[in-house]
Amino acid sequence: MSRAQISIAQAKAEFAALVARAEAGDEIIVTRNGRPVARLTHLESVPVVYGDLADLPIPTNLAAFDLPVDLANAFEGRS
């Protein structure tokens, strides 16, 4: 892992490349007038566990929720 300091102007011009470097494990410190103001690093992915939202209540006013009734019923375990 390497660490680099880069100005905001340079970061704007090279943003896609900087994101690729962060994905690869580099840490990019963004500076304004030579002063560090932000850090661009790799984001650890969180595994998706299906069923995590099983107990999430569905609003009874489905028009406000804008979800088809059959899909809302399936979420609530009704046929």
LINFENZI-V471256 format. One record per pair of residues at least 12 apart in sequence whose ideal C-beta (glycine too) atoms are under 8 Angstrom apart, sorted by the first residue. I is the first residue (numbers start at 1). J is the second residue. D is the distance in whole Angstrom. If there is no record, write none. Layout:
i:I j:J d:D
i:I j:J d:D
This chain:
i:1 j:25 d:5
i:1 j:26 d:6
i:1 j:27 d:7
i:2 j:26 d:5
i:2 j:27 d:7
i:3 j:26 d:7
i:3 j:27 d:5
i:3 j:28 d:8
i:3 j:29 d:7
i:4 j:21 d:8
i:4 j:26 d:7
i:4 j:27 d:8
i:4 j:28 d:5
i:4 j:29 d:7
i:5 j:28 d:8
i:5 j:29 d:5
i:5 j:30 d:8
i:5 j:31 d:6
i:5 j:36 d:7
i:6 j:18 d:7
i:6 j:28 d:6
i:6 j:29 d:7
i:6 j:30 d:6
i:6 j:31 d:7
i:7 j:30 d:8
i:7 j:31 d:6
i:7 j:32 d:8
i:8 j:30 d:6
i:8 j:31 d:7
i:8 j:32 d:6
i:8 j:37 d:8
i:11 j:28 d:7
i:11 j:30 d:5
i:11 j:40 d:8
i:18 j:40 d:6
i:19 j:40 d:7
i:22 j:40 d:5
i:22 j:41 d:6
i:22 j:42 d:5
i:23 j:42 d:6
i:24 j:42 d:8
i:25 j:42 d:6
i:27 j:39 d:6
i:27 j:40 d:7
i:27 j:41 d:5
i:28 j:40 d:4
i:28 j:41 d:8
i:56 j:75 d:8
i:58 j:72 d:5
i:58 j:75 d:5
i:58 j:76 d:6
